[in-house]
Amino acid sequence: MRQRALFAALALCATCGATLATAQQKHPLARATAEGYYIEERAIDVGDVSGHQARIYRIRFEYPKKDLVFLDVPVSESFTTGYSDYTGWSGEFSTYSVYVLEDGSRIFTRGGGNNQSQPDGSRRFSFVDNFIGGTGKFRGIRGQIRGFGERGAGAQSLSDTSSGEYWIEE
């Protein structure tokens, strides 16, 4: 009788451990491309040196190739709200993003990066976003997405390429 109870307890522990391991399994995010455009953008001259600005902005991204996928659910669009401290369009930025999936779920990130002005007036940027939560089955999402992109000189649009990994915590 004791052996059965011990066996049942061990089986239960093994099942719980397997569930926890599966729940925190790392999932790769394949290289994905996004096309974005500025919905809002405001800049204020700081006034200390020429070209120094504090900016706030919101960008809407679309994923035409449906190549950004979480647990087999593609991302349909995302919205990034950010602020930056630039001199001559070069400097650091901080962002918050909301990824909207085709099933209506949302994934939230907080991140930042660096923007570098190019001689032709275009801007190249790199970023790292950390997953901080979501809705439904993505509530406990963690991990990060890293990428780079470009905004043409004077353009209201931009493009980026990203990849990363995530897991779901219980």
C-alpha positions as CSV (number, residue, x, y, z in Angstrom):
1,M,0.0,0.0,0.0
2,R,2.8,2.4,0.9
3,Q,4.6,1.6,-2.4
4,R,1.5,2.6,-4.4
5,A,1.2,5.9,-2.5
6,L,4.8,6.6,-3.1
7,F,4.6,5.7,-6.7
8,A,1.5,7.9,-7.1
9,A,3.3,10.8,-5.4
10,L,6.3,10.4,-7.7
11,A,4.1,10.2,-10.8
12,L,2.3,13.4,-9.7
13,C,5.7,15.2,-9.2
14,A,7.0,14.0,-12.6
15,T,3.8,15.3,-14.2
16,C,4.0,18.7,-12.5
17,G,7.7,19.0,-13.5
18,A,6.9,18.1,-17.1
19,T,4.1,20.7,-17.2
20,L,6.5,23.4,-15.8
21,A,9.2,22.5,-18.2
22,T,6.8,22.6,-21.2
23,A,5.4,25.9,-19.9
24,Q,8.8,27.5,-19.9
25,Q,10.0,26.0,-23.2
26,K,11.8,28.6,-25.3
27,H,10.3,29.3,-28.6
28,P,12.4,31.0,-31.4
29,L,11.0,33.9,-33.3
30,A,12.1,33.5,-36.9
31,R,13.4,36.5,-38.8
32,A,10.4,38.8,-39.5
33,T,9.9,42.0,-41.4
34,A,7.6,44.8,-40.7
35,E,6.5,48.0,-42.5
36,G,5.6,50.9,-40.4
37,Y,4.4,54.5,-40.5
38,Y,4.2,57.3,-38.0
39,I,0.7,58.0,-36.7
40,E,2.0,60.8,-34.5
41,E,5.3,62.5,-34.0
42,R,6.1,65.6,-31.9
43,A,9.6,67.1,-31.4
44,I,10.6,69.9,-29.1
45,D,13.9,71.7,-29.4
46,V,15.9,71.5,-26.2
47,G,17.8,74.7,-26.9
48,D,21.2,73.8,-25.5
49,V,22.9,72.8,-28.8
50,S,21.7,72.9,-32.4
51,G,19.6,69.9,-33.4
52,H,19.0,68.6,-29.8
53,Q,15.4,67.4,-29.6
54,A,13.1,65.5,-27.3
55,R,10.5,63.5,-29.2
56,I,7.4,61.5,-28.6
57,Y,5.8,59.3,-31.3
58,R,3.5,56.5,-32.2
59,I,4.2,54.0,-35.1
60,R,1.8,51.4,-36.5
61,F,3.5,48.4,-38.0
62,E,2.1,45.8,-40.4
63,Y,3.4,42.3,-41.0
64,P,2.5,41.5,-44.7
65,K,4.4,38.2,-44.8
66,K,2.7,37.0,-41.5
67,D,6.2,35.9,-40.5
68,L,6.0,37.1,-36.8
69,V,4.3,34.2,-35.1
70,F,3.7,33.4,-31.4
71,L,2.4,29.8,-30.5
72,D,1.3,29.4,-34.1
73,V,-0.7,32.7,-34.1
74,P,0.5,35.4,-36.6
75,V,0.8,39.0,-35.6
76,S,-1.5,41.2,-37.7
77,E,-0.2,44.6,-36.5
78,S,1.7,46.3,-33.7
79,F,1.8,49.8,-32.2
80,T,4.9,51.3,-30.7
81,T,4.8,54.4,-28.5
82,G,8.2,55.9,-27.8
83,Y,10.3,58.8,-26.7
84,S,13.8,59.8,-27.8
85,D,16.6,62.2,-27.0
86,Y,18.3,63.0,-30.3
87,T,21.0,65.4,-31.5
88,G,21.1,65.7,-35.2
89,W,18.7,62.6,-35.4
90,S,21.2,60.4,-33.6
91,G,20.7,59.2,-30.1
92,E,18.8,56.8,-27.8
93,F,15.1,56.0,-27.6
94,S,12.8,54.0,-25.3
95,T,9.6,52.3,-26.3
96,Y,6.5,50.4,-25.3
97,S,4.8,48.2,-27.9
98,V,1.6,46.3,-28.2
99,Y,1.5,43.3,-30.7
100,V,-2.0,42.5,-31.9
101,L,-2.3,38.8,-32.9
102,E,-4.9,37.5,-35.5
103,D,-6.9,35.8,-32.7
104,G,-7.3,39.1,-30.8
105,S,-4.6,38.4,-28.2
106,R,-2.1,41.1,-27.3
107,I,1.5,41.0,-26.3
108,F,3.3,43.8,-24.5
109,T,6.9,44.9,-24.6
110,R,9.2,47.5,-23.1
111,G,12.5,48.3,-24.9
112,G,14.9,50.7,-26.3
113,G,17.6,51.3,-28.8
114,N,19.8,53.6,-30.7
115,N,19.2,55.7,-33.8
116,Q,22.1,56.8,-36.1
117,S,21.8,59.5,-38.7
118,Q,23.4,58.7,-42.1
119,P,25.2,61.1,-44.5
120,D,22.3,60.8,-47.0
121,G,19.8,61.9,-44.3
122,S,18.3,58.5,-43.7
123,R,18.3,57.0,-40.2
124,R,19.3,53.5,-39.2
125,F,18.3,52.1,-35.8
126,S,18.7,49.0,-33.7
127,F,16.5,47.9,-30.8
128,V,15.8,45.3,-28.1
129,D,12.3,44.8,-26.7
130,N,11.6,42.7,-23.6
131,F,8.3,40.9,-23.4
132,I,6.5,42.0,-20.2
133,G,3.1,40.3,-20.5
134,G,0.1,39.7,-22.6
135,T,-3.6,38.7,-22.7
136,G,-5.0,35.2,-22.5
137,K,-2.5,32.4,-23.1
138,F,0.3,35.1,-23.5
139,R,-0.2,36.5,-20.0
140,G,3.1,35.2,-18.7
141,I,5.2,35.7,-21.9
142,R,8.8,36.6,-21.3
143,G,11.9,36.8,-23.6
144,Q,13.0,39.4,-26.1
145,I,12.9,40.5,-29.7
146,R,15.9,42.2,-31.3
147,G,16.1,44.0,-34.6
148,F,17.3,46.8,-36.8
149,G,15.7,49.0,-39.4
150,E,15.8,52.1,-41.5
151,R,13.8,55.3,-42.1
152,G,14.5,57.2,-45.3
153,A,15.4,60.9,-45.3
154,G,12.2,62.9,-44.6
155,A,10.0,59.7,-44.8
156,Q,7.0,59.1,-42.6
157,S,7.5,55.3,-43.1
158,L,10.1,52.9,-41.9
159,S,10.9,49.2,-42.1
160,D,12.5,46.8,-39.6
161,T,13.7,43.2,-39.4
162,S,13.6,41.3,-36.1
163,S,14.1,37.9,-34.4
164,G,14.3,36.6,-30.9
165,E,12.9,34.1,-28.5
166,Y,10.2,33.8,-25.8
167,W,8.7,31.5,-23.3
168,I,5.5,31.5,-21.2
169,E,5.7,31.5,-17.4
170,E,2.9,30.3,-15.3
